[in-house]
């Protein structure tokens, strides 16, 4: 499997995400697709981010998948629109105006030292006890965070104290191929 998606493949995934959200919101139906491209049929994790007027409106995903990427994108797009616990579910009135961003993920890699983290290249996944938090690579860039701030913010997202990454936390990195329609 090639790790880089072509422009056509990215457009196809964005179309699948958008059509799936709109169809689900308007008709309560989930479109079915038949995709032949090897890259779009690979088993890869992804996150789908929805923004309305530049503000986050939903973002959900999974690190791994037992489904082809195009099916995972379809499911995560609908989940981001309707099941992100931070937001009320999108309704028919929201189907007209939203922007999409898709992050196709590399596998998680547990790190031994924080020096392995490259801000702007890596996303973070932190586990400690029963707490888990994830931030995509583009979040640190968007907010101009350094490595320590990125680690602290990931801990806060997990419900931990901001410095809990310093002791007995498992820290994983991943990269993402990020693309959007806006």
N, C-alpha and C positions, 0 to 999 in steps of 0.2 A: 504494500500500500504506500502510495506517495503521501507524504505528510502535508504538502501544500495543495490547497484546493485551487482550481482554476477560477477565473472570473465568472465563467458560465456556471460552474458548480456552486459558487457562492450565491449568485443570483437565483439559482434554482432553490437553494435552501431558504433564502429570504422569502421567496414567493410561497414556498410550502408553509413557512411559519405564518406569514400574513394571511394566506387563504384559510389556514386552519383556524386561526383566531376569529376571523370574520365569520366563517361558516358556523363555528361553534356559538358565537354570540348571537347571530341572526337566526339561524335555523336549528340550533342544538344538534348539528351534525358534524361529524369529523370526516373530512375528505380522505379518500384512499388514493395512494399513489403507487405506481410501478416504476421503479428506478433501476437502471442497469449499470450506471457508472460505479466503478470499483470504489472510488473514494467515498461516494455517498452511501455505499452499502457496507462499509467497514464498521466494525463495532467500536465506537468511540464515544466518550462522554462529551457533554456540551451543556452550556448554559444559554438561555434565551433571556435577554433584557428588553423590557418595554419602557419607553419614555413617552410622556405626554408633555408638550410644551417645554421640553428640555429637562423635565424632572422625572426621576425614577418612578415608575408606575407598577413594576413587577419584575422580578428576576428569580428564576428557579432553574435548577439543572441537576445533573448527576455526573459523577466522576467516571463511572464505567457504564457500559450498556451491553445488554445481551441482544439488543435490537440493532438493525442498520441505522446509521447516523441520520438519514432522512426521517425515519420513524421517530427517533429520539428527539429530533428538532420539533417535529409536529407535536409530540406529547408535551415537551417542555414549554413550547409556545402557549399552548392552551393552559397549562398549569400556571405559567407566569401571569397570564391574563385573569385567571379565576381562582387560584389557590395560594397565592403569596400571602401569608398571614399578616403582613405589614400593611396591606391595602384591601379595600373592599373589592369584590369581584367586578371586573369590567362588565358593562352592560352594552346593549345594542347601540346606545347613544355614543359609546366610546369607540365603536368600530370604524369610524371615519378617519380619525386623526391620531395616529400614534407612530412612533419611530421604533425600529427594531435593531438590535445588535445581537449577533450570535458569536459565541466563543466556543470553538472546537478545541477540546483539551487533549494534552498529552497525558500519559499515565502519571499518577502521583509518585514522587520520589521522597522517601524519608531522608532528612538531612542530619548530619552529625554536628555541624557548626553553622551559625547564622551567616558566616562569611560566604556560604554557598548561595545565598539569596541575592539575586540581581534585580533590583527595583526596576520596573518597566518591562522586564522579561518574564519574571516569575509571579505567579499567584501564590497565595498561602492558604494552607489548611492546617489548623491547629486543633489537637485533641488533648484534653486533660480531664481525667476522671470521666464524668459523663457529659462533659461540655465539648462542643465542636463548633468551629467557626471557619468560614471561608471568605476570602476576598479575591476577586479576579485581578490579574496583573494591571489592567487599565485603571483600576480604582486608585492605586498609589500614584500613578502618573497624573490622573485627573486632579488630585488634591495636593500634588507636589510633596508627597511624603518621603522622608528618608527611611532607611531600613527599620530603625527602632520604632518609628511612628507607625509604620506598616504592621509590624509585629504587635504593637500595643492595640491598634485599631482592630486587628483580627481577633485578639483576645476579647476585647469589648464586645465585638459582634457575637462571640461565642457565649457571652454572659459571664466571662471571667474578669478578674481585675486586670488592669492594663499591663502589669508587669509579670503576670503569671507565666508568660513564655520563658522566663529565665530559669524556672525550676520544674523539672519533671513533666514538662509538656512534650508531646510528640509533634514535631513540626515537619510538614511536608511541603514541597514545592511542586509546581507544575507550570507548563507554559500553555499559551492559548493562541490560536489563530483567530483574530478578532476582526469582524467585518459587520457593516451595517448599511442601512438604506437611507441614512440621512446625512 
